[in-house]
């Protein structure tokens, strides 16, 4: 039999030597450090069939056009890789700019951030007690309130389940030790919703208790010493001996977590399906009956939902009132609905909540932002198709008239919008439960996707913005 040609022993020996040499060279080579490159911002498309552009880093992905599934669990954050000394990109779930250079934020990984040098100089000022919680027990997102450049408050559950509050008076350089809220005897899971502070001393924290069986009850805590001590001002847990009006909690926070506000130490307002007012610092509440405008369509069984109040000053504010057929409500008295409202209107007050007057809403669904008593914006839509564009409207006369800023807004419906003046503003993804709610009407919204947009012309145009940590 003819022997097939093969590799000689000498050839095998040479080949092995070459392989060993290559391995030795590889072991002595420096470790490769991957770098993150940023593509330049692309122009935001205006076609209703296109999606938002790819933003510079993986913390701000493209908003897909598929419909979200309500109540989707938050996506796991993937750590960003950066070259040593290079600024680390950051994304936000909450943002409060005091001016164009100074602001606070909560990152998508739960850090408390502060800047005094604009969007590329953020610093981590997270309290050590929050930062040192074990990963499996640390909260998905803390709740915070940012009053000014110096004062902020944050709340989160400790390892033992107690809900605590910490405050800073020096811009996050130092934090007071955790203060436990007086709620140890409450039955059910206690979850913080939002803060509101009038000044460095007087503030409130709204929390909800979920005992199960589709029930949710609000608890309102108050402080008069800046958060060094707290008392329970109001409990919405039903009491057989009580005949007072029961303030309701919010099932899914469809319009965000800022469900209440205080105009002074006594006068408070809340919107969680109905509009409520308190004359005594939150200890008692009553329902406000809003007058409906003329020309509403007829309903078989009307269901009315009042959104949280938005105020531009201590005297001027509004609520959006949406009206549905009862059959279009998911699990009444919930706050999720099938389709857009059949009718809606804005109810305005210009005397600190004493009286309310109905006015036209520029769209059937949306969210209101006010800069002051006269200037505001409304991001909304009236077309039920999730692929139809939304529109940003503007008012300069306290809601008497509205004008479209553009016919096709590049800002997704339900976005958190904040203006620091009449021209400069920011927009980021909806707050908490609002992303699932507005995702039913805007296919660009998907739970877990982050974006940050900026306008310098009062909302006429928006560009993607990449925030970054302060370089080392």
URRA-V28092 format. One record per backbone hydrogen bond with DSSP energy under -0.5 kcal/mol. NH is the residue of the N-H (numbers start at 1). CO is the residue of the C=O. E is the energy in kcal/mol with one decimal. If there is no record, write none. Layout:
BEGIN
nh-><NH,NH>
co-><CO,CO>
e-><E,E>
END
This chain:
BEGIN
nh-><12,13,14,15,16,17,18,19,20,21,22,23,24,25,26,27,28,29,29,34,37,39,39,50,55,60,64,70,72,79,86,89,90,93,94,96,98,98,99,103,104,105,106,107,108,110,113,113,114,115,118,121,122,123,125,125,130,131,132,133,137,138,143,145,147,147,148,152,153,154,155,156,158,161,164,164,165,166,168,171,173,176,179,180,181,183,186,189,191,191,193,194,196,198,199,203,203,204,205,206,207,208,209,210,211,212,215,217,218,219,220,221,221,222,223,226,228,231,233,233,234,236,242,247,249,256,259,261,263,264,268,268,269,270,271,272,273,275,276,276,277,278,281,283,286,288,289,290,296,303,305,306,307,310,312,313,317,317,318,319,321,321,322,322,323,324,326,328,329,330,331,334,338,339,342,343,345,346,347,348,348,349,352,354,357,359,361,365,367,369,371,372,376,377,378,379,380,380,381,384,388,391,392,393,393,394,395,398,400,403,405,406,409,412,415,416,417,418,420,421,425,426,427,428,429,434,435,436,437,438,439,440,440,441,442,443,445,449,453,454,455,458,460,463,465,467,467,468,469,470>
co-><8,9,10,11,12,13,14,15,16,17,18,19,20,21,22,23,24,25,26,32,35,37,56,47,60,57,62,68,69,77,83,87,467,106,106,104,96,102,102,115,96,113,94,111,91,107,105,111,123,103,101,118,468,114,112,123,127,127,128,130,134,134,155,153,145,151,151,168,145,166,143,164,162,158,156,162,179,154,152,150,170,167,165,178,163,181,183,210,189,208,206,206,204,202,202,201,223,196,221,194,219,191,217,189,209,215,212,209,247,207,234,205,219,231,203,201,225,222,220,231,220,218,239,245,216,253,257,269,267,267,266,278,261,276,259,274,306,288,270,274,286,268,266,280,277,275,287,288,293,324,322,273,320,318,316,316,315,349,310,347,319,345,305,320,343,303,301,325,326,336,329,331,328,337,323,323,321,359,319,346,357,317,315,351,348,346,344,381,379,377,375,375,395,369,393,367,378,391,365,382,385,380,406,378,391,403,376,374,397,394,392,392,390,410,412,428,415,426,424,424,455,418,453,416,451,431,432,433,433,434,435,436,437,438,438,386,442,446,427,463,425,423,457,454,452,90,465,119,88,122>
e-><-2.4,-2.3,-2.1,-2.3,-2.4,-2.1,-2.1,-2.1,-2.5,-2.3,-2.1,-2.2,-2.2,-2.1,-2.3,-2.3,-1.4,-0.6,-0.9,-0.6,-0.6,-0.5,-0.6,-1.6,-1.0,-2.1,-0.8,-0.6,-0.8,-0.5,-2.2,-0.5,-2.0,-2.9,-1.3,-2.7,-0.5,-2.4,-1.8,-2.1,-2.7,-1.9,-2.1,-2.3,-1.7,-2.0,-3.0,-0.6,-2.1,-2.4,-2.7,-1.3,-2.0,-2.4,-2.9,-0.6,-0.6,-2.6,-2.2,-1.2,-1.7,-1.7,-2.1,-2.2,-0.6,-1.9,-1.1,-1.7,-2.1,-2.4,-2.6,-1.4,-3.2,-2.0,-2.3,-0.5,-2.0,-2.6,-2.3,-2.4,-0.9,-2.9,-2.4,-0.5,-2.7,-2.4,-1.4,-1.0,-0.6,-2.9,-3.1,-1.3,-2.0,-2.4,-1.0,-0.6,-2.0,-2.5,-2.5,-3.0,-2.7,-2.8,-3.1,-1.9,-0.7,-0.7,-1.0,-2.4,-0.6,-3.4,-2.7,-2.8,-0.6,-2.7,-2.4,-2.5,-0.7,-2.2,-2.3,-0.8,-1.8,-2.9,-1.8,-0.7,-1.0,-1.9,-2.1,-2.5,-2.7,-1.0,-0.6,-2.2,-2.8,-2.1,-2.3,-1.5,-2.1,-0.5,-3.0,-0.5,-2.4,-2.6,-2.6,-0.7,-2.2,-3.2,-0.5,-0.7,-0.6,-2.8,-2.9,-1.4,-2.3,-2.6,-2.3,-1.4,-0.5,-2.3,-2.3,-1.8,-0.5,-3.2,-2.8,-0.6,-2.9,-2.8,-2.7,-2.3,-1.6,-2.6,-0.5,-1.4,-2.9,-0.8,-2.2,-1.5,-2.0,-2.1,-2.5,-0.5,-2.9,-2.6,-2.3,-0.7,-2.8,-3.2,-0.5,-1.8,-1.7,-2.8,-2.8,-1.3,-2.0,-3.0,-2.1,-2.0,-0.7,-2.5,-1.9,-0.5,-1.6,-2.9,-0.6,-2.7,-0.6,-2.7,-2.4,-2.3,-0.8,-2.2,-3.7,-0.8,-2.9,-0.6,-1.6,-2.5,-0.7,-2.3,-2.3,-1.2,-2.1,-2.7,-2.1,-1.8,-0.8,-2.2,-1.6,-0.5,-1.5,-2.8,-1.1,-0.6,-1.1,-1.4,-1.0,-2.5,-1.7,-1.9,-2.8,-2.3,-2.3,-2.3,-0.8,-2.3,-2.7,-0.6,-0.7,-2.4,-3.1,-3.2>
END
